[in-house]
Amino acid sequence: MEIEERKLGDVELDGLLEAAFQELVRRYGGEGRSVVQEGARYLVASIDGQGVGCGALQPSKDPAIGELKRMFVAPEFRGRGIASAVLTALEELAAAAGYSTIRLATGVRQPEAIGLYERHGYRLTQPFGKYVGDELARCYQNAL
């Protein structure tokens, strides 16, 4: 497996992001896409030259906190450690960028994601941003 940074407009990255959105629509309905901030950095995991997973790291209002977004692995490639590898690479990217903490939001209808983050030491935290008052959201953070 290879993990590399890609930019929006990359065909594989854009395809993975669209597949991630479609999965969220199936699980939660079509409320719309959450905004990824300017300055976000995207990673794509590839196997044999095929993009199979992705994730992003974006800045937050607090310069010590980076936020994870767009974590996704194509269903046919799940269970192979790809999400863990992308998460670890994003944590390394965050540490290199000077963040001391990473936070993220996921949802109650994504038990696989909740399990991944908890296995990696992420703990529930107070909802932030648009997730305040959202009964379906679960917010996590982890110190780097």
C-alpha positions in Angstrom: 0.0 0.0 0.0 1.2 3.5 -0.8 -0.2 6.7 0.8 0.4 10.0 -0.8 -0.8 13.6 -0.8 -3.2 14.6 -3.5 -5.0 17.7 -4.5 -8.7 18.2 -5.2 -9.2 17.7 -8.9 -7.3 14.4 -8.8 -9.6 11.8 -10.4 -9.0 9.1 -7.8 -9.4 11.5 -4.8 -12.5 13.1 -6.3 -14.0 9.6 -6.9 -13.3 8.5 -3.3 -14.8 11.7 -1.9 -17.9 11.2 -4.0 -18.2 7.6 -2.9 -17.8 8.8 0.7 -20.6 11.3 0.3 -22.9 8.7 -1.3 -22.3 6.4 1.7 -23.2 9.2 4.1 -26.4 9.9 2.2 -27.4 6.2 2.4 -26.8 6.2 6.2 -28.1 9.7 7.1 -30.1 11.1 4.2 -29.2 14.0 2.0 -28.5 16.8 4.4 -25.6 18.0 2.3 -21.9 18.0 2.4 -19.9 19.4 5.3 -17.5 22.1 4.3 -13.8 21.3 4.2 -11.8 24.4 5.0 -9.3 26.1 2.7 -5.9 24.7 3.4 -7.0 21.1 3.9 -4.5 18.5 2.9 -5.7 15.2 1.4 -4.1 11.8 1.5 -5.0 8.8 -0.8 -4.1 5.2 -0.1 -3.5 3.1 -3.2 -3.1 -0.6 -3.7 -1.5 -1.7 -7.0 -2.0 1.9 -8.4 -5.7 2.1 -7.5 -7.0 4.6 -5.0 -8.8 2.7 -2.3 -9.0 5.1 0.7 -8.6 8.7 1.7 -8.7 11.2 4.5 -8.0 14.9 5.0 -6.5 17.2 7.6 -7.8 20.7 7.9 -6.9 23.6 10.1 -9.4 24.8 12.8 -9.9 28.1 14.4 -7.5 27.0 17.2 -4.0 26.9 15.7 -3.1 23.9 18.0 -5.9 21.7 16.7 -6.2 20.0 13.3 -9.4 18.4 12.2 -9.8 15.1 10.4 -12.3 15.0 7.5 -13.3 12.7 4.7 -12.0 9.4 6.1 -13.2 6.7 3.7 -12.2 3.3 2.4 -13.9 1.7 -0.5 -16.2 -1.1 0.8 -14.4 -3.9 -1.1 -11.1 -2.9 0.6 -12.3 -2.7 4.2 -10.8 -4.9 6.8 -7.3 -4.7 5.5 -5.9 -2.0 7.8 -6.2 0.8 5.2 -8.2 3.2 7.5 -5.6 2.7 10.3 -2.8 3.4 7.9 -4.5 6.6 6.5 -5.3 7.7 10.1 -1.7 7.2 11.2 -0.4 9.1 8.1 -2.8 12.0 8.9 -1.6 12.1 12.5 2.0 12.3 11.3 1.0 15.1 8.9 -0.7 16.9 11.8 2.3 16.6 14.1 4.6 17.9 11.3 2.3 20.8 10.8 2.6 21.7 14.5 -0.8 20.6 15.8 -0.9 19.2 19.3 -4.4 17.8 19.1 -6.6 16.2 16.4 -10.4 16.3 16.5 -13.1 14.9 14.3 -16.7 14.3 14.0 -18.4 11.0 13.0 -21.9 9.7 13.4 -23.8 7.1 15.4 -24.6 5.2 12.2 -20.9 4.6 11.6 -19.9 2.1 14.2 -16.9 1.0 12.1 -15.5 4.6 12.3 -16.2 4.9 16.0 -14.4 1.6 16.6 -11.4 2.8 14.5 -11.0 6.0 16.3 -11.4 4.5 19.8 -8.9 1.8 19.0 -6.5 4.6 18.1 -7.0 6.4 21.4 -9.5 9.0 20.4 -11.9 9.9 23.2 -15.4 11.5 23.1 -15.3 15.3 23.5 -17.8 18.1 23.5 -19.4 18.7 20.1 -17.9 21.6 18.1 -19.1 23.8 15.2 -22.1 22.6 13.3 -22.2 19.4 15.4 -23.4 21.1 18.6 -26.9 19.8 19.2 -26.7 17.2 16.5 -28.0 14.0 18.1 -26.4 11.8 15.4 -22.9 13.2 15.7 -20.1 12.0 17.9 -17.0 14.2 18.3 -13.7 12.8 19.3 -10.2 14.1 19.9 -6.7 12.8 20.6 -3.5 14.4 21.7 -0.5 13.9 19.4 
